Amino acid sequence: MNTLSKQEKHKQCLREIIATLVVVSICCVWHILTAFLLNGSGMYFLGMPAWFSVSVFGTIVIALIGVRFLLAKVFVDFDYDEEEAEAAEGGDDHVN
C-alpha cells in the first residue's frame, strides 16, 4: 500500500474519477452508436438483431477491457483514511 500526502491523495482520486468517466463515456458512445447505426439493417447475430448483439455484448467487452486498464495503469492502492486515523489517535490530548 502506498503512502501519499493529502494533496497526492486528492490528485490520485481525481485521476481515478476522470479515467473512470472516460471509460464509461467510451462504453456509452459505443452502445448508442452501434445501436443506432445497425438498427434496421436486417442483420442477425447470435439469433438476435445485430444492433442488440453488437451494442450490448460489445459494451460488455469494452467495459471489461476498460476496467482491466484502469486497474493496471490508473488505480493506486492507498489508505485514504490514514491521516484521519492518525489525527484521531494523537488529537485526544486537548479534550475540553
DRENTINU-407878 format. One record per residue (C-alpha): x, y, z; residue in one letter. Coordinates in Angstrom, 3 decimals. Last residue first. Layout:
DRENTINU-407878
<<X, Y, Z>, 'A'> ...
//
This chain:
DRENTINU-407878
<<-12.415, 20.119, 26.556>, 'N'> <<-10.139, 17.403, 25.133>, 'V'> <<-6.579, 18.516, 24.376>, 'H'> <<-4.581, 15.279, 24.222>, 'D'> <<-7.173, 13.345, 22.179>, 'D'> <<-5.700, 14.526, 18.845>, 'G'> <<-2.996, 11.883, 18.561>, 'G'> <<-5.274, 8.920, 17.861>, 'E'> <<-7.841, 10.945, 15.901>, 'A'> <<-5.129, 12.627, 13.832>, 'A'> <<-3.551, 9.272, 12.972>, 'E'> <<-6.920, 7.838, 11.907>, 'A'> <<-7.667, 10.908, 9.790>, 'E'> <<-4.266, 10.686, 8.128>, 'E'> <<-4.778, 7.016, 7.207>, 'E'> <<-8.335, 7.444, 5.910>, 'D'> <<-7.401, 7.303, 2.219>, 'Y'> <<-5.269, 4.184, 2.559>, 'D'> <<-3.504, 3.665, -0.762>, 'F'> <<-3.659, 1.219, -3.660>, 'D'> <<-3.257, 3.106, -6.938>, 'V'> <<-5.714, 2.989, -9.834>, 'F'> <<-4.592, 4.225, -13.247>, 'V'> <<-2.457, 1.723, -15.158>, 'K'> <<-3.343, -1.876, -14.250>, 'A'> <<-6.701, -1.409, -12.532>, 'L'> <<-7.891, 1.163, -15.051>, 'L'> <<-6.733, -0.962, -17.993>, 'F'> <<-8.536, -4.045, -16.637>, 'R'> <<-11.642, -1.943, -16.079>, 'V'> <<-11.508, -0.637, -19.630>, 'G'> <<-11.047, -4.104, -21.141>, 'I'> <<-14.050, -5.345, -19.145>, 'L'> <<-16.123, -2.305, -20.141>, 'A'> <<-15.193, -2.700, -23.824>, 'I'> <<-16.238, -6.368, -23.748>, 'V'> <<-19.545, -5.571, -22.024>, 'I'> <<-20.243, -2.714, -24.435>, 'T'> <<-19.589, -5.001, -27.381>, 'G'> <<-22.018, -7.556, -25.970>, 'F'> <<-24.779, -4.964, -25.670>, 'V'> <<-24.303, -2.967, -28.869>, 'S'> <<-23.128, -5.799, -31.102>, 'V'> <<-25.922, -8.132, -30.060>, 'S'> <<-28.674, -5.506, -30.000>, 'F'> <<-27.809, -3.845, -33.311>, 'W'> <<-27.253, -7.232, -34.921>, 'A'> <<-30.809, -8.388, -34.214>, 'P'> <<-30.750, -11.593, -32.186>, 'M'> <<-30.082, -15.197, -33.177>, 'G'> <<-26.406, -14.942, -32.249>, 'L'> <<-26.007, -12.163, -34.833>, 'F'> <<-28.779, -11.035, -37.156>, 'Y'> <<-28.714, -8.475, -39.958>, 'M'> <<-31.868, -6.657, -41.089>, 'G'> <<-30.011, -3.338, -41.140>, 'S'> <<-32.886, -1.584, -39.381>, 'G'> <<-30.818, -0.677, -36.335>, 'N'> <<-27.115, -1.170, -37.042>, 'L'> <<-26.137, 2.501, -36.890>, 'L'> <<-28.461, 3.367, -33.999>, 'F'> <<-27.462, 0.526, -31.686>, 'A'> <<-23.820, 0.740, -32.712>, 'T'> <<-23.686, 4.444, -31.938>, 'L'> <<-25.529, 4.252, -28.612>, 'I'> <<-23.573, 1.361, -27.075>, 'H'> <<-20.200, 2.516, -28.381>, 'W'> <<-20.780, 6.079, -27.129>, 'V'> <<-21.846, 4.791, -23.707>, 'C'> <<-18.878, 2.445, -23.385>, 'C'> <<-16.465, 5.223, -24.373>, 'I'> <<-18.126, 7.563, -21.880>, 'S'> <<-17.854, 4.985, -19.091>, 'V'> <<-14.147, 4.523, -19.845>, 'V'> <<-13.610, 8.301, -19.830>, 'V'> <<-15.590, 8.652, -16.594>, 'L'> <<-13.351, 6.043, -14.970>, 'T'> <<-10.247, 7.940, -16.079>, 'A'> <<-11.641, 11.187, -14.665>, 'I'> <<-12.524, 9.617, -11.317>, 'I'> <<-9.183, 7.831, -10.993>, 'E'> <<-7.214, 10.992, -11.761>, 'R'> <<-9.346, 12.986, -9.328>, 'L'> <<-8.677, 10.417, -6.597>, 'C'> <<-4.962, 10.475, -7.394>, 'Q'> <<-4.834, 14.277, -7.200>, 'K'> <<-6.599, 14.219, -3.815>, 'H'> <<-4.305, 11.505, -2.497>, 'K'> <<-1.261, 13.443, -3.692>, 'E'> <<-2.526, 16.550, -1.934>, 'Q'> <<-3.094, 14.640, 1.332>, 'K'> <<0.359, 13.079, 1.120>, 'S'> <<0.708, 9.547, -0.176>, 'L'> <<1.864, 6.296, 1.396>, 'T'> <<1.402, 3.384, -0.988>, 'N'> <<0.000, 0.000, 0.000>, 'M'> 
//
